[in-house]
Amino acid sequence: MTDTVSPPQTKIAARAVGAFKIYGSGEAEVRALNGISVAFETARLTAIMGPSGSGKSTLLHCLAGLDRLTSGQIFLGDTEISACNEKELTLIRRDKLGFVFQSYNLIPTLDALENMMLPMALAGTKPDPAWLDTVVNTVRLEDRLTHRPSELSGGQQQRVAVARALLSRPAVVFADEPTGNLDSRSGAEILTFMRKAVDELDQTIVMVTHDPNAAGYANRVVFLADGAIVDELADPTAQTVLDKMKSRGG
């Protein structure tokens, strides 16, 4: 009897099911998310794009447990985080998720290394020394570890934020315009490192961006408009993303 081998099933790192986020009521009602259902695969970099007000940052924040849905469900793996209380959510965000935001969100009184290690310190854990070295070297901060944020450039501060998000090897890293405040060279270095983390370390990253060049680093692009998914693009390049944006009117 010949054994049959089933093809490997792709795991889902995070997903939204029938996600609504509504602000206001009556004539003032705004549906930031209008019934979105979407899944994000493990070990993939997914970009979320759309015009201003399309709901992309709202979706990211709800997926990350930073904001609550009006109705619907959010899952991290098999855990329905939309059903968790605040204490449970805090632990999930600390232990399972990484965040990179445009505003860096560094603690001004801590130096670069302390900022990188803060989430793990709060969790009572320490990074693997070899992985810490890899992260620090890749984001080129070897000579800036004892500098506070005020002593770092914007690009250096964002590199600290990326290192912090990846140091604990979280289940998912959520990135909201991670290169929005960076020059093109610094932005490309950050994106290259994020791509490397996905390819070599099976990291899962979900990134909001408005930049076709940034989206070109992704495995998949999801396009939003008016709180709904209106298109997708697999294996994107900067040019195919730009063409898709032009065809959709931006």
Summary of the structure (lengths in Angstrom):
residues: 250
radius of gyration: 18.6
end to end distance: 56.8
largest distance: 68.1
contacts: 778
relative contact order: 0.17
helix: 38%
strand: 26%
